[in-house]
Amino acid sequence: MKDRVSITMLDDGIADVRFIRTDKMNALDPAMFDGINEAIAQLKETKGLRVVVVSGEGRAFCAGLDLSSLGSDSGSDKSKSVTGSKASTLAERTHGIANRAQHVAWGWREIPAPVIAAAHGVAFGGGFQILSGADIRFVHPDTRCAIMELKWGLVPDMAGFPLWRGNVRDDVLRELTYTNRIFNGAEAKHMGFATHVSDTPLEDAMALATQIANKNPDAIQASKRIFNMMQDATDAELLQAESDEQDKIIRTPNQMEAVFAEMQKRKPSFAD
């Protein structure tokens, strides 16, 4: 992981996660897939984690698949593809409901804390799907984005479809997929792929992370669990989830600390 992804824990329990394969615009080779999945696994187990901020160093967020790695692998099994999975075993679920390649995008949804992405430069193909896995997305207006897979005769298969569902109109998504048209960050915001357009996406993402980190973490994590249900749950199931999560939180020390800190106009101090 260390030569592909870095994790720095900042104040207030904020994890600063960066893609650091700068010589290749953070393109996805087998080691990059491994590094991102290892980072996600580490973050899932990090005590005191409040918010994750994901960004790319260098000229890009992530340029998508490293095509020079197609048909090769960093391990001993040379029959593996760039995703690290044999072509005949993509249907195998290796990471919960996802495979290894899908998990680099879907896995951010499984981290208990909110994940904020900050993108600049390029977010193509798999990189765009990783960006889509974040809870909240800041994008520079000049960021070049694309659902790129059809350019290479492939289907978007890194969790894009379930992540994009509900974010963008169906006909718009179909056109972008069929044509692999490049669009900028401002268009991404207009279409629903991005939350905010910013000239300083990383700085703004960090500011929002600080704000969220000072909220009751129990309530934040419970809200994320409910959000993760919204696409598939019935109204009755969502109503029940609201009540169940609230019963676990109300009158707990962290909930009471949120009330007292607000009334006393001071920074809260929450316990894990």
C-alpha positions as CSV (number, residue, x, y, z in Angstrom):
1,M,0.0,0.0,0.0
2,K,2.8,2.4,1.0
3,D,3.9,3.2,-2.6
4,R,0.3,3.7,-3.9
5,V,-1.9,5.1,-1.1
6,S,-1.0,7.1,2.0
7,I,-3.1,7.6,5.1
8,T,-2.4,10.4,7.6
9,M,-4.5,10.8,10.7
10,L,-5.2,14.5,11.4
11,D,-6.8,16.2,14.4
12,D,-10.4,15.5,15.2
13,G,-10.2,11.9,13.8
14,I,-9.9,13.0,10.1
15,A,-8.1,10.5,7.8
16,D,-6.3,12.2,5.0
17,V,-6.1,9.5,2.3
18,R,-4.1,10.2,-0.9
19,F,-3.4,8.3,-4.0
20,I,0.4,8.8,-4.5
21,R,1.2,7.1,-7.8
22,T,1.9,10.5,-9.3
23,D,4.1,9.3,-12.2
24,K,1.1,7.5,-13.7
25,M,-1.6,10.1,-12.7
26,N,-2.7,7.6,-10.0
27,A,-3.8,5.1,-12.7
28,L,-5.0,1.7,-11.5
29,D,-2.5,-1.2,-11.8
30,P,-2.7,-4.4,-9.7
31,A,-0.7,-2.8,-6.9
32,M,-3.0,0.2,-6.9
33,F,-6.1,-2.0,-6.5
34,D,-4.4,-3.8,-3.6
35,G,-3.3,-0.5,-2.0
36,I,-6.8,1.0,-2.2
37,N,-8.4,-2.1,-0.8
38,E,-5.9,-2.3,2.0
39,A,-6.5,1.3,2.9
40,I,-10.3,0.7,3.0
41,A,-9.8,-2.3,5.2
42,Q,-7.5,-0.3,7.5
43,L,-9.9,2.6,7.8
44,K,-12.8,0.2,8.7
45,E,-10.8,-0.8,11.8
46,T,-9.4,2.6,12.7
47,K,-10.6,3.6,16.2
48,G,-11.7,7.2,16.6
49,L,-12.2,7.7,12.9
50,R,-14.6,10.6,12.3
51,V,-14.3,11.5,8.6
52,V,-12.2,10.3,5.6
53,V,-11.0,12.7,2.9
54,V,-9.8,11.1,-0.3
55,S,-7.7,12.9,-3.0
56,G,-5.0,12.3,-5.5
57,E,-1.6,13.8,-5.5
58,G,0.1,15.2,-8.6
59,R,-1.8,16.1,-11.7
60,A,-4.9,13.9,-11.3
61,F,-7.4,12.3,-8.9
62,C,-7.2,9.0,-10.8
63,A,-6.8,8.4,-14.6
64,G,-8.5,5.0,-14.5
65,L,-7.1,1.7,-15.6
66,D,-3.4,1.6,-16.4
67,L,-3.7,0.0,-19.8
68,S,0.0,-1.0,-19.8
69,S,-0.9,-3.4,-17.0
70,L,-3.6,-5.2,-18.9
71,G,-2.9,-8.9,-18.9
72,S,-0.2,-8.6,-16.3
73,D,-0.1,-8.7,-12.5
74,S,2.2,-7.9,-9.7
75,G,2.0,-11.4,-8.3
76,S,3.0,-14.8,-9.6
77,D,-0.2,-15.6,-11.5
78,K,0.3,-14.0,-14.9
79,S,-3.1,-15.0,-16.1
80,K,-4.6,-12.3,-13.9
81,S,-5.8,-9.0,-15.4
82,V,-5.0,-5.5,-14.3
83,T,-7.8,-5.8,-11.7
84,G,-6.1,-8.7,-10.1
85,S,-8.8,-11.2,-11.0
86,K,-8.8,-13.8,-13.6
87,A,-11.2,-12.9,-16.5
88,S,-13.3,-16.0,-15.8
89,T,-13.8,-15.1,-12.1
90,L,-15.1,-11.5,-12.1
91,A,-18.5,-12.9,-10.9
92,E,-16.9,-14.3,-7.8
93,R,-17.7,-12.1,-4.7
94,T,-14.4,-11.7,-2.9
95,H,-15.2,-8.5,-0.8
96,G,-18.6,-8.9,0.6
97,I,-21.2,-8.1,-2.1
98,A,-18.4,-7.0,-4.5
99,N,-15.4,-8.3,-6.3
100,R,-11.9,-7.0,-5.9
101,A,-12.1,-4.3,-8.6
102,Q,-15.6,-3.1,-7.5
103,H,-14.5,-2.8,-3.9
104,V,-12.1,0.0,-4.6
105,A,-15.2,2.1,-5.3
106,W,-17.9,0.4,-3.3
107,G,-15.8,-0.1,-0.3
108,W,-15.9,3.6,0.7
109,R,-19.6,3.1,1.3
110,E,-18.8,0.4,3.8
111,I,-16.5,2.6,6.0
112,P,-18.6,3.6,9.0
113,A,-17.6,7.3,8.8
114,P,-18.5,9.7,6.0
115,V,-16.1,9.8,3.1
116,I,-15.4,13.1,1.2
117,A,-13.6,13.0,-2.1
118,A,-11.7,15.9,-3.6
119,A,-11.0,15.6,-7.3
120,H,-8.8,17.6,-9.7
121,G,-7.1,17.0,-13.1
122,V,-8.6,13.8,-14.3
123,A,-11.2,11.3,-13.1
124,F,-11.6,8.7,-15.9
125,G,-13.2,5.3,-15.9
126,G,-12.4,3.4,-12.7
127,G,-11.2,6.7,-11.2
128,F,-14.6,8.3,-11.8
129,Q,-16.2,5.3,-10.2
130,I,-13.9,5.6,-7.1
131,L,-14.9,9.3,-6.9
132,S,-18.6,8.2,-7.1
133,G,-18.1,6.0,-4.0
134,A,-17.7,8.9,-1.7
135,D,-20.6,10.3,0.4
136,I,-19.8,13.8,-0.7
137,R,-17.7,14.9,-3.8
138,F,-15.8,18.2,-4.3
139,V,-14.6,18.6,-7.9
140,H,-12.5,21.3,-9.5
141,P,-14.4,23.0,-12.4
142,D,-11.7,22.0,-14.9
143,T,-11.6,18.3,-13.8
144,R,-11.9,16.1,-16.9
145,C,-14.4,13.3,-16.1
146,A,-15.6,10.4,-18.2
147,I,-17.3,7.0,-18.0
148,M,-14.5,5.7,-20.3
149,E,-14.9,2.0,-20.5
150,L,-16.8,1.8,-23.8
151,K,-13.8,3.5,-25.5
152,W,-12.0,0.2,-24.9
153,G,-15.0,-2.0,-25.7
154,L,-15.7,-2.7,-22.0
155,V,-18.6,-2.3,-19.6
156,P,-18.3,0.0,-16.5
157,D,-17.9,-2.7,-13.9
158,M,-16.3,-1.1,-10.8
159,A,-19.6,-0.4,-8.9
160,G,-20.5,2.6,-11.1
161,F,-24.1,1.5,-11.8
162,P,-25.3,1.2,-8.2
163,L,-23.3,4.3,-7.2
164,W,-24.7,6.5,-10.0
165,R,-28.3,5.2,-9.5
166,G,-30.2,8.1,-8.1
167,N,-27.5,10.7,-8.8
168,V,-28.1,11.4,-12.5
169,R,-30.9,11.0,-14.9
170,D,-31.1,7.6,-16.6
171,D,-31.0,9.0,-20.2
172,V,-28.0,11.2,-19.4
173,L,-26.1,8.3,-17.8
174,R,-26.9,6.1,-20.8
175,E,-25.5,8.7,-23.2
176,L,-22.3,9.3,-21.3
177,T,-21.8,5.5,-21.0
178,Y,-22.4,4.8,-24.6
179,T,-20.3,7.6,-25.9
180,N,-17.5,7.9,-23.3
181,R,-17.8,11.7,-23.7
182,I,-15.4,13.8,-21.6
183,F,-17.1,16.4,-19.4
184,N,-15.8,18.9,-16.9
185,G,-16.3,19.3,-13.2
186,A,-18.9,22.0,-13.6
187,E,-21.0,19.7,-15.9
188,A,-20.5,16.9,-13.3
189,K,-22.1,19.1,-10.7
190,H,-25.0,20.1,-13.0
191,M,-25.7,16.5,-13.9
192,G,-25.6,15.3,-10.3
193,F,-22.3,13.4,-10.1
194,A,-20.6,16.1,-7.9
195,T,-21.8,17.7,-4.8
196,H,-19.7,20.9,-5.0
197,V,-17.6,22.6,-7.7
198,S,-14.6,24.3,-6.1
199,D,-11.4,26.0,-7.2
200,T,-9.8,24.5,-4.0
201,P,-11.5,21.1,-3.7
202,L,-9.1,19.6,-1.1
203,E,-9.1,22.6,1.2
204,D,-12.9,22.8,1.0
205,A,-13.2,19.0,1.6
206,M,-11.0,19.4,4.7
207,A,-13.1,22.3,6.0
208,L,-16.3,20.2,5.7
209,A,-14.6,17.2,7.3
210,T,-13.7,19.3,10.3
211,Q,-17.3,20.4,10.6
212,I,-18.6,16.9,10.4
213,A,-16.0,15.6,12.8
214,N,-17.4,17.7,15.5
215,K,-20.8,16.2,15.4
216,N,-21.9,13.2,17.4
217,P,-20.1,10.3,15.7
218,D,-22.8,7.8,16.7
219,A,-25.5,9.9,14.9
220,I,-23.3,10.4,11.9
221,Q,-22.6,6.7,11.5
222,A,-26.2,5.8,12.1
223,S,-27.3,8.3,9.4
224,K,-24.8,6.7,7.0
225,R,-26.2,3.3,7.6
226,I,-29.7,4.6,6.8
227,F,-28.4,6.4,3.7
228,N,-26.9,3.1,2.5
229,M,-30.3,1.5,2.7
230,M,-32.2,4.2,0.8
231,Q,-31.9,2.8,-2.7
232,D,-33.3,-0.6,-2.0
233,A,-35.4,-0.3,1.3
234,T,-39.1,0.1,1.4
235,D,-40.7,3.0,3.1
236,A,-41.6,0.8,6.0
237,E,-38.0,-0.5,6.3
238,L,-36.7,3.1,6.3
239,L,-39.2,4.2,8.9
240,Q,-38.2,1.3,11.1
241,A,-34.5,2.0,10.6
242,E,-34.9,5.6,11.7
243,S,-36.6,4.4,14.9
244,D,-34.1,1.7,15.6
245,E,-31.1,3.9,15.2
246,Q,-32.6,6.7,17.3
247,D,-33.4,4.3,20.1
248,K,-29.7,3.3,20.2
249,I,-28.5,7.0,20.4
250,I,-31.0,9.0,22.4
251,R,-29.9,9.9,25.9
252,T,-26.4,8.3,25.4
253,P,-23.4,10.2,26.7
254,N,-22.4,11.3,23.2
255,Q,-25.9,12.5,22.4
256,M,-26.0,14.5,25.7
257,E,-22.5,15.9,25.0
258,A,-23.8,17.2,21.7
259,V,-26.6,19.0,23.5
260,F,-24.4,20.4,26.2
261,A,-21.7,21.6,23.8
262,E,-24.2,23.3,21.7
263,M,-25.8,25.1,24.6
264,Q,-22.5,26.1,26.1
265,K,-21.1,27.1,22.7
266,R,-18.0,25.0,23.0
267,K,-16.2,22.3,21.1
268,P,-17.7,18.9,21.9
269,S,-15.7,16.0,23.3
270,F,-17.0,12.6,22.2
271,A,-16.0,9.2,23.3
272,D,-15.7,6.1,21.0
